[in-house]
Amino acid sequence: MSIKTRAQFFELFTHNSQYMRDFVDTVLPGALANGPGAGITDGTGTVAKWGVQRVGDVLRTSLIIDLTGLKSATSDLDIIGEAVSANPASLGQVKAVENGTILAGRMTCLELPASLTDIDLYSATVSTGVHEDGIAALVETALVTAGGAWVNGMTKGFTVVPPANDFLYLVNGAADTADDFTAGKFLIELFGYDA
């Protein structure tokens, strides 16, 4: 690409908002159709936002979550969520049509949780799990088993990928007093491709 062509390219995308909107709609399709349940989104101060980015045949799905307003559970492998309403506490559904065929994934701690610090990531075949439900009572898959307290900046890769159409859940990695989270941010990423 010549310098002249590059300059024209950047001028097109920086000075024409309609072209920029079309570009963003193509590369960043947006949130999941089946996003977080009310047992996540009803938490006071809780943030759980998905985005999907396509580059060629590769899809990168990201979830940022602030646990503030959610509650840890009392037992190992119990589901974390908003404790008042008993609404489903899944983080969202992973579907091949939106996220591609998942090849790998990872979970990164962006802020230390203030409450339970040993948190695992699981998937399950249904979206109906609520706070304090045992994930083992569902048809579940362990994706990230922390094995201890998270450290700010720590990243753990998925040991296996979630089966197609599964729903993601955060669960206690250890027994704990059911406490409200006042801090704790994570980034969950899934890397997929068009099969």
N, C-alpha and C positions, 0 to 999 in steps of 0.2 A: 504494500500500500504506500503510495507516494505521500510526501509531506502535505501536498495540496489536498489530496483525498482525505487524509487523516483530519486536517483542519476542517474540511467540509463536514466530515462525519460528526466531530464533536460540536460544531456549530449547530448542526441539525438537531442533536439531542439536548443541547443546553439552552437553545433559544426557541424551540418549538415545543410547547407543553403537551400538545396532542400526541406528537411522536413519542415523547417521554412516557406519557400515560400508556400508550400502546405497548411500548417496550417493557414497562414494569408489569403490565398485565400478562405478558407472554412469559417473562423470565420468573416472575414472582406471582404464581397463581393465587396465593392467599392462604386462608385458614382451612382447617379440615372441615368436611361436611358434618362429621360426628365428633365435635370437640369435647372439651371437659364437661362432666356432669355437674349438676347443681350442688352436689356434695363437695365440689372444689370451688366453683365460681361464687357460691354464696358466702364464702369466708370473708370476714371484714378485713380489708387490706390485702386480700389474696389476689395475685396476678397469675394467670395461666394463658399464654398466648402462643399459638402455632403459626408457622410460616413454612411454605414449600417453595424451593428454588429449583428451577430446571436449567441445566446447562447441557445442551445436546441431549443425549440419552440418559444422563445422570440426574437423579433427583435427590436433593438434600432437604430433609424435613427437620425442623428445629422447634423445640418447645422451651420457652423460658417460663419458669415458675418461681414465684415468691410465696413461701409457705406461711407467711404471716396470716393469722386468722384461722388456720387449720389446726387440727389437734392430733397429737400422736396417740397411739393406742396403748393398751396395757400389756398385750402379749406379743411375743415374737411372731412375725408374719401376719399381724393384723393390719388392716387397711387404714391408712392415714386419710383424714378428710375433715369436713366441717361437721361438728358433732351435734348440732341442734336439730336439724331438719330430717335426718336419716335419709337424705337423697343420695343417689348414686355418685360415687367418688372416683370414677374412672377419669383419666387424663385425656382420653380421646381414643379413637379407633384408627388402626393402621390398615390401610386398604391399598391393594396393588394399583387400582385405577388412579389413586391420588398420589401415592408415595412410591410407586414402583415395586419391583421385587427387592425386598430388603437384603442387602449383602452384609452390612455391618452396622454397628451403632456404638454410641458412647454416652457417658453421663459425666458432667463436670460440675463441681461445687464452685459457685461464684460468690457465695457468702455463707459463713458457718451457720448452721441451724442453731437457734436458741430454744432448746428443749431437747428432744431426742436427737442424737448426732449420728446414730447408726441406722441408716436408711437404705433400703433395697428397692430395686425396680423389678416389677413383674408384669407379665401380660396374662390375660385370661380371655376365655371365649365369650364372656358376657359382660355387659356394662352395668349390671345391677348391684355390684359389690358396694357396700356402704361402710362408713367409719366403724371400726372395731370388728367388722367381719373378718374371719380368717381366710386369707387368700387360698389356703390349701383346700378349703371347701369348694372352691371353683375348679374348673379345668384350667390349670395355670402353668406358666413357664417362667422360670427364674432367668432374668436378663442380666442384672447386676446385683451381686451379693457383696455388699461393702466389706463385711468381715471385721468391722470396727468403725471408729469415728471417722467422719469425713474431715479433710483438711482443706482449707481455702485454696483453690487452684488445682486440687486433685482431680484427675480424670481416670475413669475406669471404663474399659471397653466391654461391650456385651459379650458374655460367654456363649450365648446363642442368640439368634435373631427371633423376633416374635413371629409366630405363625400368621399367615395372611388373615386379615379381618379380626385379629385380636384387639382387645382394649388394654391400655397401659394403666398400671396402678403403682403408687408409692406405698410401701409397707414398712412397719417396724422391722429393723434388723436385729432387735434384741427386745427383751421385756423392759417395760418402762412404766412410770406413772403417766397416766394420760394427761399431758400438759398442752396448753396452747402454745403454738409457735409464735414468737415475737420477731423472729428473723430466720433467714435461710433461703438462699436462692440457688437454683440449679438450672443448667442447660442440658437438655436431652436432645441428641442428634441421631437421625437415622439416615443411612446412605443407601439409596436404591437405584435401580436401573429399569429401563423398558425391556421387558422380556420378549 
